[in-house]
Amino acid sequence: MNDDIMYEALIKKDASFDGIFFAGIKTTGIFCRPTCTARKPKKENTIFFKTSKDAILHGYRPCKVCTPLNKPGETPEWIQNILREMDDNPAAKLKDFHLRSKGVEPNKLRRWFKKNHGITFHSYQRMLRINNAFKQIQNGEKIISAALDSGYESLSGFNDSFKMILGTSPLNSKDKKVINVMRIETPLGPMFAGATDEGICLFEFTDRKMLETELKTLSRLLSASIIQGSNSQLINLKQQIDEYFKGNRKIFNLPLITPGSQFQNIVWNELQKIPYGTTRSYKTQAASVKRPEAVRAVANANGQNRIAIIIPCHRVIGEDGHLTGYGGGLWRKKWLLDFEKENLSKLN
């Protein structure tokens, strides 16, 4: 990493460098993310910092355009307020006039949901209501009561929505399995977490290219519908991942669901044995699963891991010490390894 590489990344607004460095603009006294959309400075007017703290200590102010002090992909406070209101009352139907009364522009809200969840705000609300009703029915509630409690005035409308989202009618949903998914923010950007009532089956960065394929594969392998919403497993995951990023946890205590081949599961189980703050080569990893000739197969199994950080595939590196192969991007792999090494003594 040198000034030429970082300046080129700044000019190209290269998102793969977000979190790796910050750029201080000498002529304005502000500092920015590599992805900032503001007008780019000349190279001689740019200075680079490893952290936002370094930039501030050198007298630079955070840019108001790219907000470098926020987490990447952080949910704005005004949207967090809307999300909290829906969590408190899943049956609520927030119409445009309700949103405007709260000072929220509906079109702006819709664009955010489409970008960050891949669905409309209307669909998100409907999924929360159906998820709430599904859990009530699973717990023995009558269908009509679940429908009314979830904000539906018509039983036929409730049945149609329920079947469209879960692929089955409320009457036949007792044996239906659901994978709840929710967005969790981290210092490395937002991640999607997925879990059934039995355990965690997904934890991936939202910009992971294979994410959509992974969701479809999980739905097929677990014979489950995917629906926005939370459950007890996701609540536990969020708590433990927050503790991890605060430097207070190095071992996760979460039930995991990892559908895959016998070989893949052997590799994924072995990954969880790599101690926090340490690394292992692919060659060593292959030897540890008693398949020393299968280095490439082990690397492929690592790449198929759907539960990032918790199953720590980031701790496996090249034989020569170089960082290779990480679905969340090599900059995240480097960040995680540096973070764990720095916190190792604190946790011991």
C-alpha positions in Angstrom: 0.0 0.0 0.0 1.5 3.3 -1.1 0.3 6.8 -2.0 0.1 6.0 -5.7 -2.2 3.0 -5.1 -4.4 5.0 -2.6 -4.7 8.0 -4.8 -5.8 5.9 -7.7 -8.4 4.2 -5.5 -9.6 7.6 -4.4 -10.0 8.8 -8.0 -11.8 5.6 -9.0 -14.0 5.7 -5.8 -12.9 2.1 -5.3 -15.2 0.6 -2.6 -12.8 -2.3 -2.0 -10.5 0.2 -0.2 -13.3 1.5 2.1 -12.0 1.0 5.6 -8.3 0.7 4.5 -7.5 4.4 4.5 -8.8 7.9 4.7 -7.8 10.8 2.5 -7.1 14.2 4.0 -7.6 17.2 1.6 -5.0 19.9 2.4 -6.8 22.7 0.7 -10.1 22.2 2.6 -8.9 20.6 5.9 -11.4 17.8 5.6 -10.9 14.0 5.4 -12.9 11.5 3.3 -13.6 7.9 2.6 -12.1 6.5 -0.7 -15.6 6.3 -2.1 -16.5 10.0 -1.5 -18.4 11.6 -4.3 -17.1 15.1 -3.7 -14.7 16.6 -6.2 -11.3 14.9 -6.2 -8.2 16.8 -5.2 -4.9 16.9 -6.9 -2.4 14.4 -5.6 -0.1 17.0 -4.1 -3.0 18.3 -2.1 -3.8 14.8 -0.6 -2.5 13.1 2.5 -3.5 9.6 3.6 -4.3 8.2 7.0 -4.8 4.7 8.3 -7.6 5.6 10.6 -10.1 8.4 11.1 -8.5 9.0 14.5 -5.2 9.8 12.8 -6.9 12.2 10.5 -8.5 14.1 13.4 -5.3 14.2 15.4 -3.7 15.9 12.3 -6.4 18.6 12.4 -8.7 17.3 9.6 -12.5 17.5 9.9 -14.9 14.8 8.7 -16.4 15.3 5.3 -20.2 16.0 5.4 -20.7 14.2 2.1 -19.2 10.7 2.9 -19.5 10.9 6.7 -16.2 9.0 7.4 -17.0 8.7 11.1 -20.0 6.6 10.5 -19.8 2.8 10.0 -19.9 1.8 6.3 -23.5 1.3 5.4 -24.7 2.6 8.7 -28.5 3.0 9.0 -29.5 6.7 9.4 -31.1 7.6 12.6 -34.4 8.6 11.0 -34.7 5.1 9.5 -33.7 3.5 12.8 -36.6 5.3 14.4 -39.0 3.8 11.7 -37.5 0.3 12.2 -37.9 0.6 16.0 -41.5 1.6 15.6 -42.3 -1.4 13.4 -40.5 -3.8 15.8 -42.6 -2.4 18.6 -45.8 -2.8 16.6 -45.5 -5.2 13.7 -49.2 -4.8 12.9 -48.8 -1.1 12.1 -49.2 0.0 8.5 -47.1 3.1 8.0 -48.7 5.0 5.1 -47.2 8.0 3.3 -49.1 10.5 5.3 -47.9 8.8 8.6 -44.3 9.1 7.3 -44.6 12.7 6.3 -46.1 13.5 9.8 -42.8 12.2 11.2 -40.7 14.3 8.8 -39.8 11.4 6.6 -39.9 11.7 2.8 -41.6 8.4 1.6 -39.7 8.2 -1.7 -36.3 8.6 0.1 -37.4 5.8 2.5 -38.4 3.5 -0.3 -35.1 4.0 -2.1 -33.2 3.2 1.0 -35.1 -0.1 1.5 -34.7 -1.1 -2.1 -31.0 -0.5 -1.9 -30.3 -2.0 1.5 -32.8 -4.9 1.6 -33.6 -5.5 -2.0 -37.3 -5.1 -1.4 -39.8 -2.3 -1.1 -40.8 -0.7 2.2 -44.3 -2.0 1.6 -43.0 -5.5 1.2 -40.8 -5.2 4.3 -43.8 -4.2 6.4 -45.9 -7.0 5.0 -43.2 -9.6 5.8 -43.0 -8.4 9.4 -46.7 -8.7 9.8 -46.7 -12.2 8.3 -43.7 -13.3 10.3 -45.5 -12.1 13.5 -48.6 -14.1 12.5 -46.6 -17.2 11.6 -45.1 -17.3 15.0 -48.4 -16.8 16.7 -49.9 -19.7 14.7 -46.9 -21.9 15.5 -47.5 -21.1 19.2 -51.1 -22.3 19.0 -53.0 -19.0 18.3 -56.1 -19.2 16.1 -55.7 -18.1 12.5 -58.4 -15.4 12.8 -56.7 -14.0 15.9 -53.3 -14.0 14.3 -54.7 -12.2 11.3 -56.3 -9.5 13.3 -53.3 -9.0 15.6 -51.1 -8.6 12.5 -53.2 -5.7 11.2 -55.3 -7.6 8.6 -59.0 -6.7 8.4 -59.8 -9.4 5.8 -59.1 -13.1 6.4 -58.9 -13.7 2.7 -56.4 -10.9 2.3 -54.4 -12.4 5.1 -54.5 -15.9 3.6 -53.3 -14.5 0.2 -50.4 -12.6 1.7 -49.4 -15.6 3.9 -49.4 -18.0 1.0 -47.5 -15.6 -1.3 -44.7 -15.1 1.3 -44.5 -18.6 2.9 -45.7 -20.7 0.0 -48.4 -22.4 2.1 -51.7 -21.5 3.7 -51.9 -20.5 7.4 -53.9 -23.8 8.0 -51.0 -25.9 6.7 -48.2 -23.9 8.2 -47.6 -25.8 11.4 -44.8 -27.9 9.9 -43.5 -25.0 7.7 -39.8 -24.0 8.3 -38.8 -20.4 8.0 -35.4 -18.7 7.8 -35.6 -15.3 9.3 -33.2 -12.8 7.9 -32.2 -9.4 9.4 -29.6 -6.7 8.7 -26.8 -6.3 11.3 -24.4 -3.4 11.2 -20.8 -3.9 12.0 -17.6 -1.7 11.7 -16.9 -3.5 8.4 -20.3 -2.7 6.9 -23.7 -4.2 7.1 -24.2 -8.0 7.1 -27.2 -10.2 6.5 -27.9 -12.8 9.2 -30.2 -15.8 8.7 -31.5 -18.3 11.2 -34.2 -20.8 11.8 -35.5 -21.4 15.3 -32.8 -24.1 15.6 -29.7 -22.1 14.7 -27.7 -19.7 12.6 -27.4 -20.7 8.9 -26.2 -17.4 7.3 -23.9 -14.5 8.2 -22.6 -12.6 5.2 -21.6 -9.1 4.1 -24.4 -7.5 2.2 -22.1 -6.8 -0.8 -21.0 -10.5 -1.1 -21.5 -11.4 -4.7 -22.8 -15.0 -3.9 -25.3 -13.8 -1.3 -28.4 -14.2 -3.5 -27.3 -17.7 -4.6 -26.6 -18.7 -1.0 -30.1 -17.6 0.1 -31.7 -19.7 -2.7 -29.4 -22.7 -1.8 -30.3 -22.5 1.9 -34.0 -22.2 1.1 -33.8 -25.4 -1.0 -31.5 -27.4 1.3 -33.6 -26.6 4.4 -36.9 -26.7 2.6 -37.6 -23.3 4.2 -39.1 -19.9 3.2 -36.9 -16.8 3.7 -38.7 -13.9 5.4 -37.5 -10.6 6.9 -37.8 -10.7 10.7 -36.1 -11.7 13.9 -36.0 -14.6 16.2 -34.2 -15.7 19.4 -31.2 -17.0 17.5 -30.7 -13.8 15.6 -31.0 -11.8 18.8 -28.3 -13.9 20.4 -26.1 -13.6 17.3 -26.4 -9.7 17.3 -25.4 -9.6 21.0 -22.4 -11.9 20.5 -21.2 -10.2 17.3 -21.4 -6.8 19.0 -19.3 -8.2 21.9 -16.8 -9.5 19.3 -16.4 -6.1 17.6 -16.0 -4.4 21.0 -13.1 -6.7 21.7 -14.9 -8.5 24.5 -15.5 -12.0 22.9 -13.2 -14.4 21.1 -15.4 -17.6 21.1 -19.0 -17.7 19.9 -21.6 -19.8 21.6 -24.2 -20.2 18.9 -25.9 -23.3 17.4 -25.0 -23.5 13.7 -26.8 -25.1 10.8 -24.4 -25.9 8.0 -26.0 -27.9 5.2 -23.3 -29.2 2.9 -21.2 -32.3 2.1 -19.5 -34.4 4.7 -16.1 -33.0 3.6 -17.3 -29.4 3.8 -18.6 -29.9 7.3 -15.3 -31.4 8.4 -13.5 -28.4 7.0 -15.9 -25.9 8.6 -15.6 -27.7 12.0 -11.9 -27.5 11.8 -12.0 -23.8 11.0 -13.7 -23.2 14.3 -10.7 -24.8 16.1 -8.3 -22.1 14.8 -7.6 -19.9 17.9 -8.6 -16.3 18.0 -5.7 -14.0 16.9 -3.8 -16.7 15.0 -3.7 -17.8 11.4 -3.1 -21.1 9.6 -2.1 -21.9 6.0 -4.3 -23.8 3.6 -1.7 -26.5 3.6 -1.8 -26.8 7.4 -5.6 -26.7 7.2 -5.6 -29.6 4.7 -3.2 -31.6 7.0 -5.4 -31.0 10.0 -8.4 -32.6 8.3 -6.1 -35.5 7.3 -6.3 -34.6 3.6 -2.8 -33.1 3.0 -3.2 -33.6 -0.8 -6.5 -31.7 -0.9 -5.3 -28.1 -0.4 -7.4 -26.8 -3.2 -10.5 -28.7 -2.1 -10.0 -27.3 1.4 -9.7 -23.8 0.0 -12.9 -24.3 -2.0 -14.7 -25.5 1.1 -13.5 -22.4 2.9 -15.0 -20.3 0.1 -18.4 -22.1 0.5 -18.6 -21.1 4.1 -21.9 -19.1 4.6 -21.3 -18.0 8.2 -18.5 -15.5 8.2 -16.5 -14.5 11.3 -18.3 -17.1 13.4 -16.8 -19.9 11.3 -13.5 -18.0 10.9 -12.3 -18.7 7.4 -10.6 -15.3 7.5 -7.9 -17.0 9.7 -6.6 -19.1 6.8 -3.9 -17.5 4.7 -1.4 -18.5 1.9 1.6 -20.6 2.6 3.9 -17.5 2.0 1.9 -15.4 4.5 -0.1 -13.5 1.8 -3.8 -12.9 2.2 -5.8 -14.7 -0.4 -9.4 -15.6 -1.0 -12.1 -13.9 1.1 -15.6 -13.4 0.0 -16.0 -10.2 2.0 -12.9 -8.7 0.3 -9.3 -8.9 1.3 -9.4 -5.5 3.1 -12.0 -7.0 5.5 -9.8 -10.1 6.0 -6.8 -7.9 6.9 -9.0 -5.8 9.2 -10.3 -8.8 11.1 -6.8 -10.4 11.5 -5.3 -7.1 12.7 -8.2 -6.5 15.1 -7.9 -10.0 16.6 -4.1 -9.7 17.1 -4.5 -6.3 18.7 -7.2 -7.6 21.1 -5.6 -11.0 21.9 -3.7 -9.8 25.0 -6.8 -8.0 26.3 -8.8 -11.2 26.2 -6.2 -13.6 27.6 
